[in-house]
Amino acid sequence: MKKHPKKLMIPGPVEVEQDVLAEMGSPVVSHYGEEWTEIYNETVELARKVFQTNNEHIFLIPGSGSAGLDAALGSTLQGDRKLLVPINGWFGNRLKNIASTHSDEVDTIDFELGSSVDPDQVKQYLEKNPEVEVLAITHCETSTGVSNPVEEIGKICSRQEVLFIVDAVSSLGASQLKTDEWDVDICITASQKGLEAPPGLALVSVSPTAWELVEKTSDPGWYLNLKTWKKFALDWADWHPFPVTMAVNNVLALRRSLIRILDEGLNERFKRHKQLTEFLRESLRNLGFSLFVEDRFASSTVTSVEAGSKVDIDGLMEYLETERSIKIAGSLGEMEGRLFRIGHMGPGASYDALLPLLFGIEEYLRRIGADIVQGQFLKENSD
Ligand SMILES: Cc1ncc(COP(=O)(O)O)c(C=O)c1O
């Protein structure tokens, strides 16, 4: 029997709108030919706008976000080519792990969990280590909900002539990220978070500067090799501009969600996500919670909350799922058992989603007899 769907308030995948979902159930079409190529190119063009780039090459690679990260790192690293990864969480560490399979020279700078990467330390490191050729960083560190200063680090990398790779898997489409203006050479995201489509596609935008390095790099295999994707985009441009059987329904769904995103307007979206994040943070504080990340570092897609000594995270998550049909997430790595995380992307980035969640959390607190420190949230909303 089909289970009643839960409201997804996890840090991805996110729920998708009905018209986007309907594309997944539409008839499968052939992945080549004039008609399909037009649809594919239109989707790439829409993605180009969301990336805020003029880069000629944006690839839609069937796979998850990690496929895009592996393609970017594998196509720019080899042997002893040096990469720096500033790390402030689980996904920064993941970048290091992927990079280490392609290069023997992976340097890291570790930052405190919950703080953002400090551009000054990155600058000093690069000045002292001019042999670093590539830097990779997460934009939103999804494990804690910290937004890293991509714009500042982009300027530093550009000055030092270091190739800049950004993992925007949990930010692009929901938080401001100007690929070209911020000097991001390779920007990677996935379909299932800020882009509000089902999981299944990695999106990779590659700058002309990045191509210079990619051309000098030995092949990291065939599928996740950016050279392969470029070759087919050029050689088979008019009928099959990618090397594999494209995930046609995922592309149709992504096209629909990108149209929605651009119809709303990028700046409007970023503003909405930010305002809702502020509302959520304020409301959680009013319930008595401490937030793990300071306001100035907070991402507008994921919020992590200190459970404190009274709240059992598993108990809270189970209550929300069974009684309220809302799914939130625990944390990863060292923060497991200490933080719970709320994703606010897709339909989750709305008062319609946040209010029932907050009422559910408050109800759970009452059930376990926890103090609600200020109780303002309840008062203000029961008038
Ligand atoms: C910042 C970040 N990087 C990478 C990933 C991995 O993406 P995927 O699971 O789509 O491979 C995630 C997924 O949560 C993420 O949030």
The ligand as a MOL file (V3000), in Angstrom:
LIG
                    3D

  0  0  0     0  0            999 V3000
M  V30 BEGIN CTAB
M  V30 COUNTS 16 16 0 0 0
M  V30 BEGIN ATOM
M  V30 1 C 27.0730 20.4290 -0.2510 0
M  V30 2 C 26.8180 19.0400 -0.7680 0
M  V30 3 N 27.7500 18.4810 -1.5350 0
M  V30 4 C 27.5770 17.2480 -2.0520 0
M  V30 5 C 26.4490 16.5130 -1.7920 0
M  V30 6 C 26.2930 15.1550 -2.3840 0
M  V30 7 O 25.2940 15.2090 -3.3540 0
M  V30 8 P 24.6330 13.8790 -3.8980 0
M  V30 9 O 24.0810 13.1370 -2.7320 0
M  V30 10 O 23.5750 14.3900 -4.8420 0
M  V30 11 O 25.6810 13.0980 -4.6010 0
M  V30 12 C 25.4500 17.0510 -0.9900 0
M  V30 13 C 24.2410 16.2830 -0.6720 0
M  V30 14 O 23.6040 16.4780 0.3410 0
M  V30 15 C 25.6410 18.3560 -0.4680 0
M  V30 16 O 24.6970 18.9170 0.2890 0
M  V30 END ATOM
M  V30 BEGIN BOND
M  V30 1 1 1 2
M  V30 2 1 2 3
M  V30 3 2 2 15
M  V30 4 2 3 4
M  V30 5 1 4 5
M  V30 6 1 5 6
M  V30 7 2 5 12
M  V30 8 1 6 7
M  V30 9 1 7 8
M  V30 10 2 8 9
M  V30 11 1 8 10
M  V30 12 1 8 11
M  V30 13 1 12 13
M  V30 14 1 12 15
M  V30 15 2 13 14
M  V30 16 1 15 16
M  V30 END BOND
M  V30 END CTAB
M  END
